[in-house]
Amino acid sequence: MYKKEKHCDASNPADARCGDCWDHVSLDAETKLLLALVVGKRTKKNTKQLVRKMVKVLQNKPPRLMTSDEGKAYEQAIMEAFGEEHPSERTGKRGRPRRPALVPPKDLVYATVHETRVKGRGKKISYRTIFGTEEQVQEALKASRCSRKVNTSFIERQNGTDRNRCSRKVRKTYCFSKDWDVHPRRRI
């Protein structure tokens, strides 16, 4: 009935709720307030759902600085949530006009943490600015009460605490939890 991710078959609908179950978390680093939570596989759909929930809590106002790992779905989800539509220029050709383009607003600042690994061990951590400018990132870090670097350490600490307090999420144990239905109920 329940399986680990390596034993799941993507073409089998019965395996859709088997395997890895992630907690997608949006956290305010300064207050440690949990803004949004989505439980499930690491997919574009769940990433978009997480960002939509975060936007709703923030009342459509982007935070001073957003950071994440280099998950591919984050950039698109953030652009869809905060992006502003700008009409495309006319091409002068016949046919349907182009769709309006999504453009990041000037106050949207988003950076990803890039970890360089050698033989499975982290050697160097750097960041890449995705939306906004380098100056905006530095200004946001200067105004921050909790950090002077772009990082994901606050969310990693929250994940570690969550795993420590919830026996179903402990890694490398005989008590490995395979039942997805209990994960949303077991929160800090």
N, CA, C and O atoms as a DFTB+ gen file, in Angstrom:
752 C
 N C O
     1  1       0.822      -1.200       0.000
     2  2       0.000       0.000       0.000
     3  2       0.869       1.268       0.000
     4  3       0.682       2.125      -0.863
     5  1       1.808       1.410       0.940
     6  2       2.669       2.574       1.010
     7  2       4.061       2.185       0.567
     8  3       4.497       1.056       0.792
     9  1       4.777       3.132      -0.077
    10  2       6.088       2.838      -0.636
    11  2       7.025       4.023      -0.448
    12  3       6.589       5.153      -0.224
    13  1       8.315       3.742      -0.545
    14  2       9.297       4.813      -0.623
    15  2       9.328       5.314      -2.064
    16  3       8.875       4.625      -2.978
    17  1       9.868       6.524      -2.262
    18  2       9.870       7.164      -3.581
    19  2      10.552       6.303      -4.643
    20  3      10.087       6.246      -5.782
    21  1      11.626       5.647      -4.291
    22  2      12.371       4.861      -5.278
    23  2      11.584       3.651      -5.799
    24  3      11.936       3.084      -6.834
    25  1      10.526       3.256      -5.092
    26  2       9.717       2.116      -5.522
    27  2       8.422       2.547      -6.218
    28  3       7.628       1.695      -6.615
    29  1       8.198       3.845      -6.370
    30  2       6.972       4.356      -6.987
    31  2       7.077       4.336      -8.505
    32  3       8.159       4.495      -9.070
    33  1       5.944       4.140      -9.149
    34  2       5.853       4.146     -10.606
    35  2       5.035       5.371     -11.004
    36  3       3.859       5.473     -10.656
    37  1       5.652       6.298     -11.730
    38  2       4.982       7.550     -12.115
    39  2       3.740       7.304     -12.967
    40  3       2.807       8.107     -12.939
    41  1       3.715       6.212     -13.720
    42  2       2.563       5.938     -14.582
    43  2       1.417       5.258     -13.837
    44  3       0.337       5.089     -14.404
    45  1       1.624       4.870     -12.599
    46  2       0.588       4.203     -11.814
    47  2      -0.151       5.233     -10.953
    48  3       0.456       5.825     -10.061
    49  1      -1.446       5.460     -11.199
    50  2      -2.188       6.454     -10.413
    51  2      -2.253       6.123      -8.923
    52  3      -2.393       7.026      -8.098
    53  1      -2.154       4.856      -8.574
    54  2      -2.195       4.467      -7.165
    55  2      -0.955       4.945      -6.406
    56  3      -0.981       5.044      -5.180
    57  1       0.126       5.240      -7.125
    58  2       1.358       5.694      -6.487
    59  2       1.431       7.212      -6.340
    60  3       2.446       7.734      -5.880
    61  1       0.381       7.922      -6.720
    62  2       0.391       9.390      -6.660
    63  2       0.573       9.897      -5.236
    64  3       1.216      10.927      -5.031
    65  1       0.026       9.202      -4.254
    66  2       0.152       9.616      -2.856
    67  2       1.091       8.685      -2.086
    68  3       0.912       8.452      -0.890
    69  1       2.072       8.169      -2.777
    70  2       3.105       7.340      -2.148
    71  2       4.450       8.012      -2.378
    72  3       4.581       8.879      -3.242
    73  1       5.427       7.615      -1.615
    74  2       6.763       8.165      -1.803
    75  2       6.988       9.413      -0.982
    76  3       6.391       9.595       0.079
    77  1       7.864      10.278      -1.490
    78  2       8.253      11.484      -0.750
    79  2       7.061      12.388      -0.479
    80  3       6.202      12.590      -1.337
    81  1       7.031      12.922       0.725
    82  2       6.013      13.891       1.125
    83  2       6.755      15.066       1.760
    84  3       7.346      14.930       2.831
    85  1       6.722      16.201       1.101
    86  2       7.461      17.383       1.541
    87  2       6.555      18.355       2.261
    88  3       5.357      18.424       1.985
    89  1       7.128      19.103       3.182
    90  2       6.470      20.268       3.761
    91  2       7.020      21.476       3.017
    92  3       8.185      21.832       3.193
    93  1       6.205      22.107       2.194
    94  2       6.590      23.348       1.514
    95  2       6.227      24.470       2.474
    96  3       5.054      24.654       2.799
    97  1       7.216      25.217       2.925
    98  2       7.001      26.195       3.987
    99  2       7.446      27.578       3.543
   100  3       8.509      27.734       2.943
   101  1       6.627      28.578       3.838
   102  2       6.990      29.972       3.658
   103  2       7.081      30.584       5.056
   104  3       6.124      30.539       5.828
   105  1       8.242      31.154       5.366
   106  2       8.521      31.611       6.721
   107  2       9.034      33.045       6.695
   108  3       9.864      33.393       5.855
   109  1       8.546      33.876       7.608
   110  2       9.108      35.217       7.784
   111  2      10.310      35.081       8.699
   112  3      10.161      34.739       9.872
   113  1      11.500      35.345       8.176
   114  2      12.732      35.104       8.931
   115  2      12.833      35.973      10.179
   116  3      13.362      35.524      11.196
   117  1      12.341      37.198      10.123
   118  2      12.493      38.101      11.263
   119  2      11.585      37.739      12.423
   120  3      12.003      37.815      13.578
   121  1      10.352      37.348      12.141
   122  2       9.407      37.031      13.214
   123  2       9.255      35.533      13.442
   124  3       8.640      35.116      14.424
   125  1       9.810      34.718      12.544
   126  2       9.674      33.248      12.544
   127  2       8.210      32.828      12.392
   128  3       7.820      31.733      12.798
   129  1       7.418      33.706      11.807
   130  2       5.998      33.439      11.571
   131  2       5.849      32.563      10.340
   132  3       6.416      32.859       9.288
   133  1       5.091      31.492      10.469
   134  2       4.812      30.591       9.354
   135  2       3.736      31.243       8.492
   136  3       2.588      31.368       8.919
   137  1       4.105      31.659       7.276
   138  2       3.164      32.355       6.403
   139  2       2.270      31.395       5.642
   140  3       1.079      31.658       5.473
   141  1       2.837      30.273       5.177
   142  2       2.059      29.317       4.385
   143  2       2.691      27.938       4.491
   144  3       3.894      27.802       4.716
   145  1       1.851      26.916       4.322
   146  2       2.305      25.532       4.375
   147  2       1.517      24.711       3.373
   148  3       0.290      24.798       3.321
   149  1       2.217      23.914       2.578
   150  2       1.592      22.977       1.647
   151  2       2.316      21.647       1.814
   152  3       3.545      21.592       1.766
   153  1       1.553      20.580       2.008
   154  2       2.124      19.254       2.194
   155  2       1.920      18.444       0.925
   156  3       0.807      18.387       0.400
   157  1       2.984      17.812       0.420
   158  2       2.867      16.975      -0.771
   159  2       4.190      16.830      -1.492
   160  3       5.242      17.197      -0.967
   161  1       4.129      16.295      -2.690
   162  2       5.337      16.106      -3.498
   163  2       5.906      17.459      -3.920
   164  3       5.202      18.469      -3.914
   165  1       7.170      17.467      -4.279
   166  2       7.820      18.715      -4.708
   167  2       7.521      18.919      -6.192
   168  3       8.279      18.481      -7.057
   169  1       6.391      19.600      -6.474
   170  2       5.921      19.813      -7.834
   171  2       5.671      21.298      -8.073
   172  3       5.622      22.096      -7.138
   173  1       5.513      21.651      -9.357
   174  2       5.170      23.035      -9.707
   175  2       3.828      23.425      -9.094
   176  3       3.663      24.538      -8.594
   177  1       2.888      22.514      -9.137
   178  2       1.550      22.788      -8.619
   179  2       1.604      23.151      -7.132
   180  3       0.982      24.126      -6.711
   181  1       2.335      22.379      -6.343
   182  2       2.431      22.666      -4.913
   183  2       3.227      23.935      -4.642
   184  3       2.924      24.662      -3.697
   185  1       4.237      24.211      -5.456
   186  2       5.007      25.447      -5.298
   187  2       4.121      26.657      -5.582
   188  3       4.149      27.640      -4.841
   189  1       3.339      26.584      -6.650
   190  2       2.426      27.684      -6.964
   191  2       1.390      27.873      -5.860
   192  3       1.044      29.002      -5.512
   193  1       0.901      26.766      -5.314
   194  2      -0.084      26.844      -4.233
   195  2       0.535      27.510      -3.001
   196  3      -0.116      28.321      -2.344
   197  1       1.790      27.169      -2.686
   198  2       2.480      27.781      -1.552
   199  2       2.610      29.291      -1.753
   200  3       2.320      30.068      -0.843
   201  1       3.043      29.699      -2.931
   202  2       3.233      31.131      -3.201
   203  2       1.884      31.864      -3.167
   204  3       1.799      32.972      -2.639
   205  1       0.842      31.259      -3.719
   206  2      -0.490      31.895      -3.668
   207  2      -0.953      32.097      -2.231
   208  3      -1.506      33.146      -1.900
   209  1      -0.734      31.100      -1.372
   210  2      -1.116      31.237       0.042
   211  2      -0.315      32.347       0.714
   212  3      -0.857      33.130       1.494
   213  1       0.990      32.410       0.403
   214  2       1.843      33.447       0.982
   215  2       1.377      34.834       0.535
   216  3       1.320      35.760       1.344
   217  1       1.048      34.976      -0.738
   218  2       0.591      36.262      -1.283
   219  2      -0.707      36.694      -0.594
   220  3      -0.897      37.873      -0.296
   221  1      -1.579      35.746      -0.350
   222  2      -2.847      36.058       0.323
   223  2      -2.598      36.571       1.741
   224  3      -3.230      37.536       2.171
   225  1      -1.682      35.931       2.467
   226  2      -1.358      36.363       3.825
   227  2      -0.710      37.747       3.809
   228  3      -0.982      38.576       4.677
   229  1       0.151      37.992       2.816
   230  2       0.843      39.280       2.709
   231  2      -0.003      40.354       2.026
   232  3       0.459      41.478       1.832
   233  1      -1.222      40.017       1.666
   234  2      -2.170      40.939       1.024
   235  2      -1.584      41.550      -0.246
   236  3      -1.642      42.763      -0.447
   237  1      -1.018      40.694      -1.100
   238  2      -0.484      41.047      -2.421
   239  2       0.708      42.001      -2.389
   240  3       1.068      42.558      -3.427
   241  1       1.320      42.202      -1.240
   242  2       2.493      43.073      -1.145
   243  2       3.732      42.195      -1.003
   244  3       3.818      41.414      -0.055
   245  1       4.701      42.302      -1.926
   246  2       5.894      41.453      -1.811
   247  2       6.719      41.811      -0.583
   248  3       6.794      42.980      -0.206
   249  1       7.340      40.812       0.045
   250  2       8.221      41.112       1.183
   251  2       9.464      41.858       0.709
   252  3       9.730      41.939      -0.491
   253  1      10.214      42.399       1.651
   254  2      11.420      43.162       1.317
   255  2      12.406      42.321       0.518
   256  3      13.020      42.812      -0.429
   257  1      12.561      41.040       0.901
   258  2      13.470      40.131       0.213
   259  2      12.936      38.713       0.354
   260  3      12.599      38.274       1.454
   261  1      12.860      38.000      -0.766
   262  2      12.488      36.585      -0.752
   263  2      13.710      35.782      -1.138
   264  3      14.445      36.153      -2.052
   265  1      13.928      34.664      -0.427
   266  2      15.029      33.762      -0.767
   267  2      14.513      32.335      -0.795
   268  3      13.539      31.999      -0.121
   269  1      15.179      31.499      -1.583
   270  2      14.835      30.081      -1.638
   271  2      16.032      29.316      -2.180
   272  3      17.059      29.894      -2.535
   273  1      15.867      27.986      -2.234
   274  2      16.870      27.199      -2.929
   275  2      16.630      27.394      -4.421
   276  3      15.787      28.203      -4.807
   277  1      17.349      26.674      -5.254
   278  2      17.231      26.882      -6.693
   279  2      16.149      26.015      -7.328
   280  3      16.293      25.585      -8.472
   281  1      15.076      25.756      -6.601
   282  2      13.956      25.013      -7.179
   283  2      13.437      25.742      -8.409
   284  3      13.184      26.946      -8.363
   285  1      13.277      25.012      -9.509
   286  2      12.915      25.637     -10.784
   287  2      11.535      26.283     -10.763
   288  3      11.301      27.256     -11.479
   289  1      10.634      25.765      -9.966
   290  2       9.260      26.254      -9.991
   291  2       9.071      27.582      -9.261
   292  3       8.081      28.271      -9.504
   293  1       9.994      27.960      -8.373
   294  2       9.813      29.171      -7.582
   295  2       9.751      30.430      -8.438
   296  3       8.868      31.265      -8.242
   297  1      10.666      30.577      -9.376
   298  2      10.720      31.794     -10.189
   299  2       9.406      32.024     -10.929
   300  3       8.872      33.134     -10.923
   301  1       8.891      30.987     -11.561
   302  2       7.637      31.105     -12.302
   303  2       6.466      31.385     -11.365
   304  3       5.609      32.213     -11.675
   305  1       6.423      30.707     -10.226
   306  2       5.323      30.910      -9.276
   307  2       5.334      32.330      -8.716
   308  3       4.277      32.944      -8.569
   309  1       6.518      32.858      -8.402
   310  2       6.620      34.218      -7.871
   311  2       6.236      35.232      -8.935
   312  3       5.566      36.220      -8.634
   313  1       6.652      35.001     -10.180
   314  2       6.302      35.914     -11.269
   315  2       4.793      35.922     -11.505
   316  3       4.203      36.983     -11.706
   317  1       4.167      34.746     -11.482
   318  2       2.713      34.679     -11.667
   319  2       1.972      35.366     -10.534
   320  3       0.915      35.960     -10.749
   321  1       2.522      35.287      -9.325
   322  2       1.840      35.874      -8.168
   323  2       2.014      37.386      -8.087
   324  3       1.055      38.104      -7.801
   325  1       3.229      37.879      -8.336
   326  2       3.512      39.301      -8.152
   327  2       3.691      40.073      -9.457
   328  3       3.675      41.304      -9.447
   329  1       3.861      39.377     -10.572
   330  2       4.143      40.037     -11.843
   331  2       3.021      40.954     -12.300
   332  3       1.847      40.719     -12.015
   333  1       3.404      41.993     -13.007
   334  2       2.438      42.956     -13.552
   335  2       2.340      42.737     -15.057
   336  3       3.349      42.558     -15.738
   337  1       1.119      42.752     -15.561
   338  2       0.918      42.550     -17.001
   339  2       1.201      43.839     -17.760
   340  3       0.685      44.905     -17.425
   341  1       2.027      43.717     -18.782
   342  2       2.304      44.834     -19.680
   343  2       1.918      44.403     -21.081
   344  3       2.342      43.344     -21.545
   345  1       1.109      45.222     -21.765
   346  2       0.690      44.820     -23.110
   347  2       1.883      44.700     -24.051
   348  3       2.811      45.507     -24.011
   349  1       1.839      43.687     -24.887
   350  2       2.907      43.477     -25.868
   351  2       2.749      44.463     -27.016
   352  3       1.644      44.907     -27.327
   353  1       3.882      44.800     -27.643
   354  2       3.837      45.713     -28.781
   355  2       3.220      45.008     -29.974
   356  3       3.349      43.794     -30.136
   357  1       2.562      45.773     -30.788
   358  2       1.966      45.205     -32.002
   359  2       3.068      44.834     -32.977
   360  3       4.062      45.545     -33.124
   361  1       2.867      43.700     -33.642
   362  2       3.878      43.221     -34.591
   363  2       3.632      43.748     -35.989
   364  3       4.546      43.747     -36.814
   365  1       2.419      44.198     -36.278
   366  2       2.084      44.668     -37.613
   367  2       1.682      43.524     -38.532
   368  3       1.362      43.745     -39.700
   369  1       1.696      42.314     -38.012
   370  2       1.318      41.149     -38.808
   371  2      -0.118      40.766     -38.500
   372  3      -0.673      41.130     -37.463
   373  1      -0.703      40.022     -39.428
   374  2      -2.065      39.547     -39.212
   375  2      -2.062      38.456     -38.149
   376  3      -1.041      37.834     -37.857
   377  1      -3.236      38.253     -37.589
   378  2      -3.392      37.179     -36.621
   379  2      -3.644      37.702     -35.227
   380  3      -3.749      38.903     -34.980
   381  1      -3.733      36.766     -34.351
   382  2      -4.037      37.078     -32.958
   383  2      -2.880      37.869     -32.337
   384  3      -1.716      37.527     -32.545
   385  1      -3.198      38.931     -31.573
   386  2      -2.126      39.693     -30.927
   387  2      -1.459      38.868     -29.824
   388  3      -2.066      37.950     -29.273
   389  1      -0.219      39.200     -29.510
   390  2       0.503      38.506     -28.455
   391  2      -0.132      38.783     -27.102
   392  3      -0.746      39.825     -26.874
   393  1       0.036      37.828     -26.227
   394  2      -0.471      37.989     -24.852
   395  2       0.354      39.052     -24.123
   396  3       1.514      39.291     -24.459
   397  1      -0.261      39.682     -23.122
   398  2       0.519      40.635     -22.323
   399  2       1.657      39.912     -21.608
   400  3       1.502      38.770     -21.173
   401  1       2.778      40.573     -21.492
   402  2       3.950      39.983     -20.836
   403  2       3.907      40.281     -19.341
   404  3       3.497      41.366     -18.930
   405  1       4.333      39.307     -18.524
   406  2       4.458      39.525     -17.087
   407  2       5.830      40.127     -16.811
   408  3       6.853      39.600     -17.247
   409  1       5.836      41.230     -16.086
   410  2       7.069      41.936     -15.750
   411  2       7.121      42.078     -14.234
   412  3       6.118      42.436     -13.616
   413  1       8.283      41.800     -13.618
   414  2       8.353      41.944     -12.158
   415  2       8.235      43.410     -11.754
   416  3       8.813      44.280     -12.405
   417  1       7.493      43.690     -10.684
   418  2       7.421      45.082     -10.215
   419  2       8.781      45.529      -9.673
   420  3       9.627      44.698      -9.341
   421  1       8.983      46.832      -9.587
   422  2      10.273      47.368      -9.165
   423  2      10.639      46.992      -7.732
   424  3      11.822      46.907      -7.402
   425  1       9.634      46.765      -6.872
   426  2       9.923      46.444      -5.475
   427  2      10.023      44.940      -5.199
   428  3      10.133      44.537      -4.041
   429  1       9.986      44.112      -6.237
   430  2      10.112      42.657      -6.066
   431  2      11.601      42.286      -6.063
   432  3      12.309      42.500      -7.047
   433  1      12.056      41.727      -4.942
   434  2      13.453      41.338      -4.785
   435  2      13.482      39.866      -4.381
   436  3      12.955      39.486      -3.336
   437  1      14.108      39.046      -5.225
   438  2      14.156      37.601      -4.997
   439  2      15.533      37.080      -5.363
   440  3      16.052      37.375      -6.439
   441  1      16.120      36.303      -4.465
   442  2      17.444      35.719      -4.697
   443  2      17.408      34.248      -4.323
   444  3      16.675      33.841      -3.423
   445  1      18.214      33.452      -5.029
   446  2      18.302      32.025      -4.719
   447  2      19.691      31.713      -4.165
   448  3      20.689      32.334      -4.530
   449  1      19.713      30.734      -3.280
   450  2      20.966      30.277      -2.701
   451  2      21.514      29.176      -3.593
   452  3      20.811      28.218      -3.919
   453  1      22.786      29.320      -3.988
   454  2      23.442      28.342      -4.845
   455  2      24.543      27.663      -4.040
   456  3      25.456      28.322      -3.543
   457  1      24.449      26.328      -3.915
   458  2      25.445      25.570      -3.166
   459  2      26.291      24.750      -4.128
   460  3      25.765      23.941      -4.892
   461  1      27.588      24.957      -4.091
   462  2      28.519      24.172      -4.904
   463  2      28.938      22.960      -4.089
   464  3      29.424      23.092      -2.966
   465  1      28.743      21.769      -4.667
   466  2      29.068      20.528      -3.961
   467  2      30.213      19.799      -4.652
   468  3      30.308      19.779      -5.879
   469  1      31.076      19.203      -3.840
   470  2      32.150      18.356      -4.333
   471  2      32.054      17.030      -3.586
   472  3      32.158      16.989      -2.360
   473  1      31.854      15.947      -4.335
   474  2      31.687      14.608      -3.761
   475  2      30.592      14.578      -2.701
   476  3      30.749      13.945      -1.657
   477  1      29.482      15.264      -2.971
   478  2      28.327      15.234      -2.087
   479  2      28.404      16.168      -0.894
   480  3      27.459      16.231      -0.108
   481  1      29.495      16.890      -0.736
   482  2      29.634      17.800       0.402
   483  2      29.612      19.241      -0.084
   484  3      30.200      19.569      -1.114
   485  1      28.928      20.096       0.669
   486  2      28.862      21.501       0.319
   487  2      30.211      22.177       0.506
   488  3      30.802      22.092       1.583
   489  1      30.701      22.841      -0.519
   490  2      31.996      23.524      -0.453
   491  2      31.858      25.040      -0.446
   492  3      32.591      25.730       0.262
   493  1      30.923      25.555      -1.229
   494  2      30.802      27.002      -1.355
   495  2      29.330      27.362      -1.501
   496  3      28.586      26.706      -2.230
   497  1      28.926      28.403      -0.804
   498  2      27.554      28.883      -0.905
   499  2      27.591      30.311      -1.426
   500  3      28.291      31.166      -0.884
   501  1      26.836      30.554      -2.475
   502  2      26.727      31.890      -3.046
   503  2      25.246      32.134      -3.351
   504  3      24.405      31.271      -3.097
   505  1      24.939      33.288      -3.884
   506  2      23.541      33.559      -4.234
   507  2      23.465      34.208      -5.601
   508  3      24.431      34.778      -6.108
   509  1      22.283      34.100      -6.173
   510  2      22.001      34.713      -7.472
   511  2      20.752      35.568      -7.326
   512  3      19.743      35.123      -6.780
   513  1      20.827      36.780      -7.811
   514  2      19.673      37.675      -7.794
   515  2      18.814      37.358      -9.010
   516  3      19.288      37.435     -10.143
   517  1      17.558      37.002      -8.780
   518  2      16.637      36.651      -9.858
   519  2      15.790      37.857     -10.241
   520  3      15.726      38.224     -11.415
   521  1      15.139      38.477      -9.260
   522  2      14.341      39.690      -9.491
   523  2      14.924      40.798      -8.633
   524  3      15.368      40.567      -7.508
   525  1      14.916      42.003      -9.181
   526  2      15.485      43.136      -8.477
   527  2      16.935      43.318      -8.878
   528  3      17.421      42.682      -9.813
   529  1      17.618      44.194      -8.159
   530  2      19.018      44.480      -8.455
   531  2      19.886      44.084      -7.264
   532  3      19.388      43.828      -6.168
   533  1      21.173      44.041      -7.501
   534  2      22.129      43.734      -6.428
   535  2      22.025      44.779      -5.318
   536  3      22.137      44.446      -4.138
   537  1      21.812      46.034      -5.691
   538  2      21.682      47.105      -4.708
   539  2      20.442      46.900      -3.842
   540  3      20.483      47.137      -2.635
   541  1      19.338      46.461      -4.452
   542  2      18.121      46.208      -3.682
   543  2      18.330      45.062      -2.698
   544  3      17.842      45.119      -1.570
   545  1      19.046      44.030      -3.112
   546  2      19.334      42.906      -2.215
   547  2      20.158      43.395      -1.031
   548  3      19.835      43.086       0.115
   549  1      21.220      44.157      -1.295
   550  2      22.080      44.656      -0.217
   551  2      21.321      45.604       0.718
   552  3      21.535      45.591       1.930
   553  1      20.443      46.418       0.153
   554  2      19.626      47.330       0.960
   555  2      18.684      46.543       1.874
   556  3      18.523      46.890       3.044
   557  1      18.060      45.480       1.342
   558  2      17.162      44.639       2.139
   559  2      17.929      43.933       3.251
   560  3      17.430      43.817       4.371
   561  1      19.129      43.466       2.956
   562  2      19.939      42.802       3.975
   563  2      20.382      43.783       5.058
   564  3      20.441      43.431       6.236
   565  1      20.688      45.004       4.657
   566  2      21.093      46.020       5.624
   567  2      19.933      46.355       6.570
   568  3      20.152      46.614       7.754
   569  1      18.703      46.351       6.047
   570  2      17.530      46.668       6.854
   571  2      17.042      45.477       7.690
   572  3      16.213      45.646       8.584
   573  1      17.546      44.299       7.406
   574  2      17.111      43.096       8.116
   575  2      17.609      43.089       9.554
   576  3      18.737      43.498       9.830
   577  1      16.759      42.619      10.472
   578  2      17.142      42.524      11.871
   579  2      17.795      41.188      12.207
   580  3      18.306      41.011      13.313
   581  1      17.786      40.234      11.255
   582  2      18.233      38.881      11.606
   583  2      19.344      38.317      10.733
   584  3      19.914      37.286      11.087
   585  1      19.673      38.935       9.626
   586  2      20.684      38.336       8.752
   587  2      21.366      39.388       7.891
   588  3      20.767      40.401       7.531
   589  1      22.620      39.133       7.572
   590  2      23.381      40.009       6.679
   591  2      23.768      39.303       5.393
   592  3      24.478      39.871       4.564
   593  1      23.301      38.050       5.214
   594  2      23.604      37.273       4.019
   595  2      22.320      36.688       3.448
   596  3      21.356      36.454       4.176
   597  1      22.316      36.454       2.141
   598  2      21.216      35.728       1.511
   599  2      21.404      34.268       1.882
   600  3      22.440      33.675       1.579
   601  1      20.401      33.684       2.540
   602  2      20.523      32.295       2.968
   603  2      19.150      31.653       3.130
   604  3      18.116      32.317       3.047
   605  1      19.171      30.358       3.362
   606  2      17.942      29.609       3.665
   607  2      18.057      28.976       5.048
   608  3      17.339      28.023       5.352
   609  1      18.949      29.493       5.885
   610  2      19.214      28.861       7.178
   611  2      18.011      28.877       8.112
   612  3      17.852      27.958       8.915
   613  1      17.165      29.891       8.030
   614  2      16.023      29.962       8.935
   615  2      15.001      28.873       8.620
   616  3      14.432      28.268       9.529
   617  1      14.772      28.629       7.341
   618  2      13.834      27.579       6.959
   619  2      14.440      26.204       7.236
   620  3      13.728      25.279       7.628
   621  1      15.759      26.065       7.034
   622  2      16.419      24.792       7.349
   623  2      16.341      24.502       8.844
   624  3      16.129      23.357       9.244
   625  1      16.511      25.528       9.670
   626  2      16.404      25.343      11.119
   627  2      14.986      24.936      11.501
   628  3      14.790      24.073      12.357
   629  1      13.994      25.565      10.858
   630  2      12.594      25.213      11.141
   631  2      12.319      23.772      10.733
   632  3      11.631      23.045      11.450
   633  1      12.852      23.352       9.584
   634  2      12.667      21.968       9.136
   635  2      13.331      20.990      10.101
   636  3      12.762      19.942      10.407
   637  1      14.533      21.320      10.583
   638  2      15.220      20.454      11.539
   639  2      14.459      20.341      12.844
   640  3      14.344      19.252      13.407
   641  1      13.938      21.460      13.330
   642  2      13.145      21.447      14.557
   643  2      11.883      20.621      14.365
   644  3      11.503      19.849      15.245
   645  1      11.238      20.780      13.223
   646  2      10.023      20.014      12.922
   647  2      10.321      18.517      12.909
   648  3       9.562      17.729      13.474
   649  1      11.423      18.119      12.267
   650  2      11.787      16.694      12.237
   651  2      12.106      16.181      13.634
   652  3      11.788      15.037      13.960
   653  1      12.729      17.012      14.462
   654  2      13.094      16.601      15.817
   655  2      11.862      16.414      16.700
   656  3      11.829      15.506      17.531
   657  1      10.866      17.254      16.530
   658  2       9.678      17.216      17.389
   659  2       8.607      16.240      16.918
   660  3       7.728      15.858      17.690
   661  1       8.679      15.840      15.666
   662  2       7.664      14.941      15.116
   663  2       8.336      13.636      14.699
   664  3       9.082      13.603      13.720
   665  1       8.077      12.571      15.434
   666  2       8.768      11.303      15.185
   667  2       8.477      10.735      13.799
   668  3       9.265       9.935      13.294
   669  1       7.385      11.121      13.179
   670  2       7.061      10.625      11.845
   671  2       7.993      11.202      10.779
   672  3       8.076      10.657       9.678
   673  1       8.689      12.287      11.086
   674  2       9.553      12.936      10.102
   675  2      11.039      12.702      10.352
   676  3      11.876      13.211       9.607
   677  1      11.374      11.947      11.377
   678  2      12.777      11.656      11.667
   679  2      13.360      10.846      10.519
   680  3      12.715       9.939       9.992
   681  1      14.582      11.181      10.140
   682  2      15.232      10.465       9.039
   683  2      15.983       9.251       9.547
   684  3      16.398       9.195      10.705
   685  1      16.154       8.268       8.652
   686  2      16.932       7.062       8.905
   687  2      16.520       6.390      10.207
   688  3      17.320       6.258      11.134
   689  1      15.286       5.976      10.262
   690  2      14.753       5.321      11.439
   691  2      13.880       4.154      11.015
   692  3      13.424       4.093       9.873
   693  1      13.651       3.234      11.929
   694  2      12.740       2.128      11.647
   695  2      11.288       2.608      11.640
   696  3      10.402       1.916      11.137
   697  1      11.052       3.785      12.195
   698  2       9.696       4.331      12.292
   699  2       9.355       5.197      11.083
   700  3       8.575       6.142      11.206
   701  1       9.917       4.897       9.933
   702  2       9.682       5.693       8.727
   703  2       8.187       5.809       8.461
   704  3       7.491       4.796       8.405
   705  1       7.688       7.019       8.297
   706  2       6.271       7.266       8.109
   707  2       5.914       7.236       6.635
   708  3       6.487       7.974       5.834
   709  1       4.973       6.388       6.283
   710  2       4.554       6.280       4.896
   711  2       3.111       6.735       4.691
   712  3       2.615       6.720       3.565
   713  1       2.447       7.131       5.743
   714  2       1.042       7.514       5.650
   715  2       0.931       9.033       5.510
   716  3       1.152       9.764       6.476
   717  1       0.590       9.505       4.315
   718  2       0.514      10.938       4.035
   719  2      -0.556      11.642       4.858
   720  3      -0.395      12.814       5.199
   721  1      -1.623      10.963       5.175
   722  2      -2.762      11.610       5.827
   723  2      -2.437      12.127       7.227
   724  3      -3.118      13.032       7.710
   725  1      -1.420      11.581       7.892
   726  2      -1.101      12.051       9.233
   727  2      -0.157      13.244       9.228
   728  3      -0.055      13.937      10.240
   729  1       0.535      13.507       8.130
   730  2       1.509      14.604       8.105
   731  2       0.886      15.981       8.320
   732  3       1.412      16.741       9.134
   733  1      -0.190      16.346       7.649
   734  2      -0.740      17.691       7.895
   735  2      -1.236      17.879       9.314
   736  3      -1.301      19.013       9.788
   737  1      -1.590      16.808      10.010
   738  2      -2.113      16.925      11.369
   739  2      -1.013      17.043      12.410
   740  3      -1.276      17.469      13.535
   741  1       0.212      16.675      12.061
   742  2       1.319      16.661      13.015
   743  2       2.167      17.913      12.820
   744  3       3.233      17.828      12.212
   745  1       1.746      19.041      13.300
   746  2       2.463      20.310      13.133
   747  2       3.019      20.789      14.459
   748  3       2.584      20.364      15.530
   749  1       3.986      21.677      14.363
   750  2       4.602      22.279      15.563
   751  2       3.587      23.174      16.238
   752  3       3.887      23.782      17.265
